[in-house]
Amino acid sequence: MITIDELMTPNPFTLSENDSLDDARNIMTEKHIRHIPVVSSDKQLIGLVTQRDVLEATVPGSEQQGNRGDIKLSEIMIRNVSVLHQTDSVRQAAIYLQTHKFGCLPVVSDDALVGIITDSDFIDIAINLLEQVEISEDIPDIEEDMMDDVELPVLEEVL
């Protein structure tokens, strides 16, 4: 069984609940990521901020009153986040992401954030598997090819 710790992104970028919407937007833009776990000072997962949360909070007329970059993440973050453990099955994680239509799942060990796995990670896995299949289809059967050039002697039947 392939486990989450083999494929997760370890030590993801994080923010605290007192960081701002602008902080989240800046990290997402600079690092090209769509999910930021929100952690306490001792790395305990307390929430998650997604690109969608940031966009919704900056839409004029939203509950946060428009384009205020000083909104605290505690006001917009998702609480009660589903998580994985390092030893969980990658297959089960993929099924869970698909079933719940989540873009990511934080990975914890002893309730502390240790990584994250995203839908993009699963796309990378699928691409890798497809490449392996294509490579295996292109490899000729060496034994058959070698035998094409070999002339076997004809044995006479002895009575």
Buried (B, 14 or more C-beta within 10 A) or exposed (E): EEBBBEBBBEEBBBBBBEBBBBBBBEBBEEEEBBBBBBBBEEBEBBBBBBBEBBEEBBEEEBEBEEEBBEBBBBBBBBEEBEBBBBEBBBEEBBEBBEEEEBBBBBBBEEEEBBBBBBBBBBEEBEEEEEEEEEEEEEEEEEEEEEEEEEEEEEEEEEE
